[in-house]
């Protein structure tokens, strides 16, 4: 079986993990491709540099809602990076709303969400959404701004009603290690109604390590455990989930080609 980790953060600031080592371990674990996600200018640049060195890595360029207040400062350079490195930039984001922490105020988060929506539409790249405790605002802005042709709700944490709303917009839902957590019944209920052709799997490494690795820094090599947990929830063979999510990743990101 071959997996695609549709969302991870490699070479993140302050990490002692070596991205090349993590990539080697992931390949040995059956990971055929990864999407390394930017959350600000510095991490987006690192993602692009990694993708330029490794054909099995795609990069995204984005500004996390935590850093939305830096939109004016960083967005011009992020746009330039996305345009100039379109050969390896497969998505725009992650961007969206986070009302759980609200490190940036809500108005700033909305401005910083509308910007990547517009860029994803302009460049015809996948939009990668971060939405936490902000479903109504997320759907409102998406509907108003126009949903990009390929849109992903990364690390989906909603229940079945939120899943239906996302599916109605034509979006894909990406499931992380949370699907294996004991108290994540709503997420599992949501996964149970998502068609196989609209699912992705991710690690969100170094965060959200799946069972049985909880409490440790996550790594892309563990995306197979996420996929196995998802397969158990939807009562489908693990190999079928691996094949479907790999095809979906290629459809969404054009990666792997």
Buried (B, 14 or more C-beta within 10 A) or exposed (E): BBBBBBBBBBBBEEBEBEBEEBBEBBBEBBBBBBBBBBBBBEBBBBBBBBBEEBEBBBBBBBBBBBBBBBBEEBBEEBBEBBEEBEEBBBBBBBBBBBBEEBBBEBEBBBBBBBBBBBBBBEBEBBBBBBBBBBBEBBBEBBEEBEBBEBBBBBBBBBBBEBBBBBBEEEBBBBBBBBBBBEEBEBBBBBBEBBEBEBBBBBBBBBBBBBEEBEEEBBBBBBBBBBBBBBBBBBEBEBEEBBBBBBEBBBBBBBBBE
